[in-house]
């Protein structure tokens, strides 16, 4: 399993935001769940340091794209987790980031594999 | 409240991370990891918990405030450890900032504060001058005033005002109230509404109209106890009934301001001109004019318009405005009148304290630099632990800010105390008690503190950023941080200090020499052993005959008092009052007017004042109101107008009268000691009616051994007994008059002198500090030198030379800057050239002496270094 060096996390900061927002499109989740989801979905290819997740979550909450609330866990009513959910503004931001990402990847693809253009 | 929010946010983040760890640990356990292991595995997965918390916290923006609080606490700890350093730095800054605060508060009250009238920038002063005869600003004669009022096109309001004399009798005591006669348009032009009642109408300006008056707030409070039913009441002024029609709001004291010397006006009455006066062109210059610019009109247009009107009416009366009597008119933004020197003295004082602040900041910066060098290791460790350059700079600036803020607060306290002290001294040109430390001054002080913080903090901050970590962490302390740039910094700070000190020294030297020159100026009269009693005899109560009778009676009774050697009368006291008249010499063209100072005096005035009678005789009882008019002139007048002849018997015309010269007396200074003596005409007070003034001053010369001030009480009772209704305005002596005329010079000398002394002291401390530190740092080097055979005297010489080199550089800069700066105060100097070699040389020598003194102790210490201990020190 390739471990992401600390430097790479900085580069992925914007992308991390997008991934978090996408993850929460399915429904509210708490920090641990989000981390695990990303890990599972990418087959462990994208391993995010859990530590960089929380500043990102709080930043998104501060910007108003996420709303957070302490709720008891689904499984174990005794435990409480801080659940994040997408707000309307967050939804709009997600689609904006999606289109930006698509544009960027298309541009890069055109440079990398120009033959495929024609 | 924000703090509680922060705490709860902290707890929230803690809780969240803990729940994360629990979830992760549980997952680990589910995948078979033992319980203990699971816990650590979870922690590993999370990464550095503290860093996560820090970064998360940073998102919420508390970091800046937290860091600031941290810096403040740290700085506090540092200062507590080194209280001496903090005390010296704060005290130095307090002196520098406090001086600036004090001077600025005076400048603000006198020059800078905006006038309390709406759109005050649109108010214009219109004045006239006689370019062929007289430099000063003059008012207008009644028809000229009317011409400006009616014919100019650029003003939306135009008003005239003259000082008036009002005697008020309350409870049998006569009181003299200062006030002004103004046109009705004054109040609308200024834009101020009365508090009660109304202001006058144009009708009430007619000489036949019923007399009305508007009271000032202060007068209303003191004499009518703020009675709201005062409107309509009658007040007897100058023996005539005036009806009170209005009361002005608090703070309205046109044309004075709070900082103007003397009493503010208590009431305003209409200014009326008779039809005779309105046709008497060029008869007087008493009416001052103020106008309001129309919107969109520039000052240049106003100037042109006013000049156009002046040219017009002078062309219409060529018989009157010819020869020397040509008027020039001008318009400028209206501002309250202060003495001519005030506008130079205040900026000069401001510059002096500016230099003082530079010196104080240089000293404190040096102190901080010295400490910064000692803290090299601490800074390097911080850097190694990850502190950014910005963070370190912020920390240094916070420390400096604490010092400057404390210095600023202490400085304000110092300024307040010194203003209270200044209050005791009376300066004829400014009312010091009106100066206070208000919001504007505090804002200025904060700005000065900020600037001082930057000035002091730049050097150590820069040093922190560029300190070489490796060198600093090495054990050998002697390698630590005397980089060449830091040494250059220190030296340039000292050079700046010395240059500033030299400038202030030169300034005070010039002022000192000017003052010495001025007090050497011969007065022309003897001010010792005199008492002056000021009264006023207004025209309504005293007809000319009655006035003369009263004057003679009082003079005779005063002369018979024990302790009084002689009594005389005058209308104007030299160096306190002045009055000019225009005259034409017999035989010269009738439009060749000239000016002379004038006073109406009694016959023995010259004897009492000890002014020598050079030719002819003085006034006697033979010169009455009905006998031919005579005058006594001074030497300058005789020399100027009758150069090779005997002036006695010669004649001249004045104001429609013909006068003959009967005597010549010695010159005295009437206007000011630093102005040249003007031709002077004295008339007999019993012969001429003074048109312009009702003042009467009794001049008593006390017998030798008698203290003149003790005669005041008996003089007062004599006057009361002779005429109960004659108001006594005050007592003083000629000595007081003379010294009061020099007051502003004396005080600016004292102030600049003190600043110079403080600057010298600070420079001494500065040079001493820098050299001491250099010696302490170079102990090893000194030890080596001594071991290699250098004599102690050579070491001393080495260090003294360093000190002198610094001083020389600073002096060079200081002299150059000084040479430019003194051009601005050239108007203040008297009897000394601006580039006076004595002042410049004296300042330079004094500074070198101080530099030598400051270098001596460190030099001696260096020469006493024991080579063995120095070399062993590692």
Interface residues (C-beta under 8 A of the other chain):
Chain A: X30 X31 X32 X33 X36 X49 X50 X51 X52 X54 X55 X58 X59 X62 X70 X79 X80 X81 X82
Chain B: X12 X13 X15 X16 X17 X19 X20 X22 X23 X24 X27 X45 X46 X47 X48 X49 X51 X52 X55 X56 X58 X59 X60
